[in-house]
Amino acid sequence: MTVGKGKRPRDPNQLAKWIVDTSTSDASETSPSSAALPGPAAPADLSAYMAAMGRKGGRIGGKRRLVTMTAAQRRKAAAKAAKARWSPRKER
């Protein structure tokens, strides 16, 4: 289980156990990172922060990938993208 890292388990049985354990545990066992966040405005600020980080990574990623790929790799990636773009859609 990944409870030690602060993540919720995916398995429904483990998730149920995790919920019971966290709801019945003492308040002194809460993580210090959750106590450091300010009141109700924190999720909006955190969301905006994470969105900004994602945009920054996206801008850097394409440029770095362009520099590290050879011309043949770029050509192959562009052909694959064009094929996916213009091929008929498959039914799901």
C-alpha positions in Angstrom: 0.0 0.0 0.0 1.1 3.6 -0.6 -0.4 5.0 2.5 3.0 5.9 3.9 3.6 8.4 1.1 0.3 10.1 1.6 -1.3 8.7 -1.5 -4.6 6.9 -1.4 -4.6 3.2 -2.4 -6.4 2.2 -5.6 -7.7 -1.2 -4.4 -11.2 -0.7 -3.0 -10.5 -2.9 0.0 -7.3 -1.2 0.9 -9.0 2.2 0.3 -11.8 1.3 2.8 -9.2 0.3 5.4 -7.2 3.5 4.8 -10.4 5.6 5.2 -11.2 3.8 8.5 -7.6 4.1 9.7 -7.4 7.8 8.9 -10.8 8.7 10.3 -10.1 6.9 13.6 -6.5 8.0 14.1 -5.5 10.7 16.5 -5.2 14.3 15.2 -1.5 14.4 16.1 -0.7 11.9 13.3 -1.8 14.3 10.5 0.8 15.3 8.0 2.6 18.6 8.6 2.1 19.6 4.9 -1.7 19.7 5.4 -1.4 21.9 8.4 0.8 24.4 6.6 -1.9 25.2 4.0 -4.0 28.3 4.8 -7.8 28.2 5.1 -10.4 27.7 2.3 -8.5 29.7 -0.3 -5.7 27.1 -0.5 -7.2 24.8 -3.1 -7.8 27.6 -5.6 -4.3 29.0 -5.1 -2.8 25.5 -5.3 -4.8 24.8 -8.5 -3.5 28.0 -10.1 0.0 27.2 -9.1 -0.1 23.7 -10.5 -1.7 25.0 -13.8 1.2 27.4 -14.1 3.7 24.7 -13.5 2.1 22.6 -16.2 2.2 25.4 -18.7 5.8 26.0 -18.0 6.8 22.4 -18.5 4.8 22.2 -21.7 6.6 25.2 -23.2 10.0 23.9 -22.2 9.3 20.3 -23.3 8.7 20.9 -27.0 11.8 23.0 -27.4 14.0 20.6 -25.6 12.6 17.7 -27.6 13.3 19.6 -30.8 16.9 20.1 -29.9 17.5 16.5 -28.9 15.8 14.8 -31.8 17.6 14.1 -35.1 16.1 15.2 -38.4 15.1 11.6 -39.2 13.3 11.2 -35.8 11.5 14.5 -36.3 10.4 13.4 -39.8 9.2 10.1 -38.4 7.2 11.8 -35.6 5.7 14.3 -38.1 4.6 11.5 -40.4 3.0 9.5 -37.5 1.2 12.7 -36.4 -0.1 13.4 -39.9 -1.3 9.8 -40.3 -3.1 10.0 -37.0 -4.6 13.4 -37.8 -5.9 12.5 -41.3 -6.9 8.8 -40.8 -10.5 8.0 -40.3 -11.5 7.6 -36.6 -12.1 4.2 -35.2 -15.2 3.5 -33.3 -14.7 2.8 -29.6 
